[in-house]
Amino acid sequence: GKTNDYNAGGVWARKGPNVYFRDRMKAQMRFTEQRRSVLRMAQKWPECRRHLIEKKANGDAVLDTLRRPMAEHETRAPEDSIGVPGLVAVEPRGSKVARAETAALYFETGNVFLPHPDIAPWVLDYIAELCSFPASDNDDEVDQTSQALSDIMRYGAPTAAEYDALLGIASSVPSR
């Protein structure tokens, strides 16, 4: 690809009709760095149950090596022998502009919440990239946003009880 291509990913959560952008990564990365970046995000956010990977460029290889952890003789770092559950291969459908327009509806209706720049300074660059699309040089944030919003609105997010179960917290539902 172009030398200015980036990889972007985000952590999104849904509560009712609202979606919250919790965290993100964006960098120019080679395959090994892409794989490790997905691992780091999965370890930082263990409550995430779906990890979307676009099946373009290195996406297939990242999916393959994270579904099947590397053998010990293939590893360079301890994290290379770790896999990630819940990987979802994403095949973008329709034009990028059409996908962005669909995602924009969630922003326009006030259902997407971004972190304040004081706690997430990267949010200003994120907003600038979204607002300059499709005329910007980079559209990686547009891709990850449209894919995340489409997925989370289709498949939802864990309920409070599911989050508690994921974190090993006793349920507050009374027993019968």
Beta strands, then each sheet from edge to edge (+ up, - down):
strand 1: 7-15
strand 2: 18-27
strand 3: 51-54
strand 4: 87-90
strand 5: 112-113
sheet 1: 1+ 2- 5-
sheet 2: 3+ 4+
end
